[in-house]
Amino acid sequence: MASFETRRSRGSAVLGLALRLTALCVLASLASAQQQPSVRGFAVERFYPSAPGGGWFVMDDLNISGGLGGAVELTSGYARKPLEVTSPDGKTRLTLVSDEAFADAGIAATYERYRVYLNFPIPFLVSGHSGMLGPFQLNAPAVSVGTNPDAVSDPRIGFDMRLWGKPGGLLRLGAGAQLIFPIGDRADYVSDGRYRGMLRFLAAGDSRAFSYAVQLGVHIRPLNDSPAPGSPNGSEFLFGGSAGRRFTVARDWTAIVGPEVFGETAFVSFFTPQQTGVEGLLTTRFERIGHGRNLRIKMALGHGLVQNFGAPQWRVLGGVELFGEFSGHGK
Amino acid sequence: MIGSALVSWVANAQSGSPAPRPEEQPSLMKVLAEHGEHDIENESWNAYGQFTYISSWKLSFPALYTNLNGSINSLLPEAERSFTGTATLYLGVRLWRGAEAYFAPELISERPLSQLRGLGGAIQNFELQKGGGETPQVYHSRVYIRQTLGLGGQPVAKESSPLQLGTTYDGRRLVFVAGNFSILDFFDKNAFDIDPRQGFLSLGFLTYAAYDFASDARGYSYGGVAEFYWDDWAVRFGRITPPKDPNQLPVDFRLFKYYGDQMEIEHDHQIHGQDGTLRLLAYRNHENIGRFSDAVATFAADPQKNATTCTSFNYGSLNASAPDLCWVRKPNVKVGIGVFGEQYVAQDIGVFSRAMYSDGKTEVDAYTSADRSASFGTLAKGSLWSRARDVAGVGVNFGWISHAHAQYLRLGGVDGFVGDGTIHPARENSLDVFYSVYLPKSSLWLTADYQRVVNPAFNADRGPVNIFGVRIHGEF
């Protein structure tokens, strides 16, 4: 009996020790988890292309007119260091997303002053460097065509309307709305994992050889990963403008050359550097309009003017648009 | 009439090409054309779409054993339900003279039977994809450019349809395709003009069950295809990308190191005024795959190299007494050759048959576990009973495995789909009977389907299995 009790007490001691060790391990892991919160990722791309047939890369020329028509577009680009984040103490900087390449395919239908469109972003490459920033564990994405051969991330459906002004006139005013569907993976830094929306007020105009466009808007973004460094802090204010000069380069072709500047800032920390990104593009587009089906070829080089919050160090873009009235009378 | 009739198929989320749409079927493009807003015979663009929901019920069935000794690939003997839901948008645009570009984003949600394990070429729903889930996934199924160079001959009119701009080609022409597509968009493409999503549900009728064409887990590939049409003859060659690991989604783009090559010769003919087609298809894959005999020999030499001790990609078998292909994957060659014939025998009634022999030395890399297959069937449109848009069909599909494959399975090995822990080798037989009802003026079809699978996974110790299915399919 004594022997049995001894065994039982030893057993109890061993069991108690095991339980205590287990509890310590659990507490330690919880503490570790609390000390090293992992950031889940978000849609890092801040280049929101204009609707198919929209003219500029980001702005919209609002030349929506005529009978039933449409547009198809393919835009592709590469961004270098679109997400560099700094530790809360400002001492460490991590290139969480160092390389990003994508294509964006879209279609639009237009009628008189209205346009509806659908865009499908296709990530080719999203990669970077993982690391710790303060207490935060940041895991870099690893997307490539090889590992994700058929990926589509966060398609969007949109509606634009020319409210005032005539095509080719000095001033046109319009508005647009977009709904972004969260189908991508947050860990790939291509999606917030939540529905997003945009409301934009648009202005554009032409005066002889000059064109311009402006946008102000709201990016309705439920995701708020504060205080994770570099992460979205909820809804954002969108802004941007463009200006260009038109040149005749061949009998049927014109070129429009000029800059586009666009950016966004989180409402909760309006225009603070950590929550603001501003990017400039030097754009050139070649257009053949009025000869049946209209064609536009676009190219751009970009630079992050405020390289935060998704604005890359530099980027290169190319795009092709086919657009016009279905009956073939041109835009 | 011939042009509006039947077929054996192709097509699905996992591969295959949508069929041309009958002229009287409503669509956005036809509405635009009717209002003078679109030249449907010489299109500069088009847009089509489809959605399909398939539900399958497998009844419980007898089995001497299931997942023996920790193997994992048995079809579960209890009753199960499976479903797929797909939606596809087909966009096409003409780029320049002879050049067309196509883009087809697609959505799928699915629940397979037994995690898509336990059937060879008789998988009951051709829409099922490896690695899919109930959470809807969106992906681009196709992004490719097609360039046609006319060489003369009689003009051939192509009607506007998904993945086909309305246009006229030369009867003699060269066609080059590059991009991301299903190889079944071009090879083993059936001539009877019925969309596969209106036809057989069984995967065994999609193409040759033994045609292990290189593709990712969804059935799509990157690469190029060249076609040469000369009146009634066509010859085509394609080189496409295989998966990095067998039956997985990541793709190996080293097209000069790992690839799937295929070549097909096709001839259209008439017998007593009825159209028919004959094809000969051969494929040769050079992929990172394992040979069954190597896996068995490796296990015999060192039982520690079994299915539970893999140090590289494997299917997760828990059978420690079984060999596994994970130990022997290396660059290997897989070859096969098949013949296909289809023939109208009356108005809107056709028969078809296809058979393929693959070498059976290596594991399945992308399609099904069958090493040899044969199928026969007949399809009929409902014009005989005044329902011209209805479709009915009955077909049988047979699948075999090689001796080396059977020996590997007998020892408890598993491949991408089959492996019960042991096997009593037998021919896998499946019967598929369906009827698709067209709902007038709706572009909707409702289908009832019955399948019976004997010797599932080539194993006479299990089954037979009875599966009932329903489908709703819409086009716009």
Contacts between the chains, C-beta under 8 A, distances in Angstrom:
chain1	res1	chain2	res2	distance
A	67	B	37	7.3
A	68	B	32	7.3
A	68	B	35	7.9
A	68	B	37	5.0
A	70	B	45	7.2
A	72	B	45	6.4
A	72	B	91	7.1
A	72	B	93	5.0
A	105	B	91	7.8
A	105	B	103	5.3
A	105	B	143	7.7
A	107	B	47	6.8
A	107	B	91	6.0
A	120	B	103	7.7
A	120	B	105	5.3
A	120	B	140	6.9
A	122	B	140	6.1
A	122	B	143	7.8
A	145	B	251	7.3
A	145	B	253	7.1
A	146	B	244	6.9
A	146	B	250	5.6
A	146	B	251	5.6
A	146	B	252	7.0
A	146	B	253	5.7
A	147	B	249	7.9
A	147	B	250	4.6
A	148	B	249	7.7
A	148	B	250	7.7
A	149	B	180	7.3
A	149	B	216	5.4
A	149	B	220	7.5
A	149	B	222	6.9
A	149	B	241	8.0
A	149	B	249	6.7
A	149	B	250	6.9
A	149	B	251	4.2
A	150	B	139	3.8
A	150	B	140	5.3
A	150	B	141	6.9
A	150	B	180	7.1
A	150	B	216	7.1
A	150	B	218	6.5
A	150	B	220	6.2
A	150	B	249	7.8
A	151	B	139	6.5
A	151	B	140	7.9
A	152	B	105	5.8
A	152	B	138	4.9
A	152	B	139	5.5
A	152	B	140	5.4
A	155	B	105	7.3
A	155	B	138	6.9
A	183	B	136	7.5
A	183	B	137	7.5
A	183	B	138	4.6
A	293	B	44	5.8
A	322	B	44	7.7
A	322	B	45	7.5
A	322	B	93	6.2
A	325	B	37	7.9
A	326	B	32	6.0
A	326	B	37	4.1
A	326	B	38	5.3
A	327	B	36	6.4
A	327	B	37	5.4
A	327	B	38	8.0
A	328	B	39	7.5
